[in-house]
Amino acid sequence: MNNSKGFSLLELVTVIAVIGILMGVATPMFTDIQIEARKAVVRQNAQALEAGLDMIKYKQIAANTDTLGFPDGEVFTVNEMGIPHYTDGAVFDEAMCLNIWNTALERSPPTGITGVLTYNVEAVTVGELELCKYVFQEEPTLFVVLNLDNGVVSHY
């Protein structure tokens, strides 16, 4: 009778194979969960931006004026739809889009664990259309777009 202690090679290989199969099944599920979580973050930020823009409209109506201030002290105009726009002579650029985000959400764009902005801000002009595009850094295919002409906030 063989009284050896420990596991046989066959038992070890079987356990490693089972662990490998479980990892192969769990990894794609984990990746899908991460992607869905990132989509939810972008969707929630788009909804928060939209709600913040509504608050700007209400402040403008309450103040009975067509100008309001950015947090950095710069003044911006509000178009006939109550959408923040820039004053005459101001340049449409990333800084303006960042100011609109800061004003609408009353905070800076969110940062990741490292303290780096989780969004890249882009000012995009398509013909006469001016768009602020906030691209999620962790998943560049996900982004929020603010159309400055009509105030529509979309997320992709």
Secondary structure as the mmCIF struct_conf table of DSSP 4:
data_model
#
loop_
_struct_conf.conf_type_id
_struct_conf.id
_struct_conf.beg_label_comp_id
_struct_conf.beg_label_asym_id
_struct_conf.beg_label_seq_id
_struct_conf.end_label_comp_id
_struct_conf.end_label_asym_id
_struct_conf.end_label_seq_id
BEND BEND1 GLY A 6 GLY A 6
HELX_RH_AL_P HELX_RH_AL_P1 LEU A 9 ALA A 63
TURN_TY1_P TURN_TY1_P1 ASN A 64 ASN A 64
BEND BEND2 ASP A 66 ASP A 66
STRN STRN1 THR A 67 GLY A 69
TURN_TY1_P TURN_TY1_P2 PRO A 71 ASP A 72
BEND BEND3 GLY A 73 GLY A 73
STRN STRN2 VAL A 75 VAL A 78
TURN_TY1_P TURN_TY1_P3 GLU A 80 MET A 81
BEND BEND4 GLY A 82 GLY A 82
STRN STRN3 PRO A 84 TYR A 86
HELX_LH_PP_P HELX_LH_PP_P1 THR A 87 THR A 87
TURN_TY1_P TURN_TY1_P4 ASP A 88 GLY A 89
BEND BEND5 ASP A 93 ASP A 93
HELX_RH_AL_P HELX_RH_AL_P2 GLU A 94 LEU A 105
TURN_TY1_P TURN_TY1_P5 GLU A 106 GLU A 106
BEND BEND6 ARG A 107 ARG A 107
HELX_LH_PP_P HELX_LH_PP_P2 SER A 108 PRO A 110
STRN STRN4 THR A 111 THR A 111
TURN_TY1_P TURN_TY1_P6 ILE A 113 THR A 114
BEND BEND7 GLY A 115 GLY A 115
STRN STRN5 LEU A 117 LEU A 117
BEND BEND8 THR A 118 THR A 118
STRN STRN6 TYR A 119 VAL A 126
TURN_TY1_P TURN_TY1_P7 GLY A 127 GLU A 128
STRN STRN7 LEU A 129 PHE A 136
TURN_TY1_P TURN_TY1_P8 GLN A 137 GLU A 138
BEND BEND9 GLU A 139 GLU A 139
TURN_TY1_P TURN_TY1_P9 PRO A 140 THR A 141
STRN STRN8 PHE A 143 ASN A 147
TURN_TY1_P TURN_TY1_P10 LEU A 148 ASN A 150
STRN STRN9 VAL A 153 HIS A 155
#
